[in-house]
Every structure is written in C-alpha cells, then in structure tokens.
C-alpha cells in the first residue's frame, strides 16, 4: 500500500490523552468545530472571574451553533483516563 504523505487526524481521545490541560483539549475542540463551520461561544467559569454575572451551576463550557442545530458541550480532562 502506497503512502500519500497525509497523516490521519487525531481522534478526540488521542488529543485528550496527550493534552496537559483541559484548556488544551478545549482549544482543539474549538478549532475542529470552527473548521467544520460551527459558530462557537465559550462560556467562562464565572466562579473564577470577579464581578462577572454568575451563569449558574451546570452551564456548558462551549455552545456550538450551525444550521439550526445547537450543541452544548461540557469538556472534562480526566487525569487517569484509559
């Protein structure tokens, strides 16, 4: 079989395992969503920002919108994921 020189894209699990921080994984998710033409809204953790209105417990990390579809994503980086 002849190689084309293209590398296979990494899966979400591969990226999550390689990511040092949850923010690294989040950046990968945002980049992938934007390349696939999703509009992405990041909701910061209001518990860490002074004078920021509280979004409430359970607010997702990202909201993605495209063609009338909405994805609410809560991203977690598990330390011992196998």
Buried (B, 14 or more C-beta within 10 A) or exposed (E): EEEEEEEEEEEEEEBBBEBEEBEEBBEBBBEBBEEEEBEBEEBEEBEEEEEEEEEEEEBBBBBBEEEEEEEEBEBEBEEEEE
